[in-house]
């Protein structure tokens, strides 16, 4: 049973990665190459929109997809109960470590 659960977890992980890579590829390739001519006549500031998507837009999408991946993996980790427990470190009070110079 544990093997089936682990296999399902990794299958879901690979599907998520594949979907996110397809989105990034479609945005990168589609907006900067396939739709370059129609987007060329639109402007992002002083630059043609196709150039902007090729140089900047696809990177913005990539960064957004990183956050989507982190959020989705957190949900998958919890679903398959492989998430890490968050531990709050217990630090001693600060005044226990401060030397006042007059201690001998």
Steps between C-alpha positions, in 0.01 A plus 500: 500500500784740585660441159176579320467821696858602425449419132180709494684789667783498244253459213311809620831685539609416145161597358519835678850563367395404148200735508705791631773443241239486224353830619843662509593358160171611346541852636867522405470344156148612418511865592855570390520285183163378371315825568799729442355674195158588649660605831764708324249776432405524868736684728632445851642844562720565198558134418293269283293265717652191333848615602380574854347153536817339368728696732296571813153349493607138488725558802213656695286199416784270610525673840122479545514130413764447769256632760217292351723192519593567863134548596384194307779281640414609852143385437622170348736443792214544744266283292748212500617575855864557408514863613755623748372608835575862572692532821530829676850516645510579868764764554616591847426859599743751354608641837653166602765540229586866542808578702493834680876517553485516880465125553818340637 
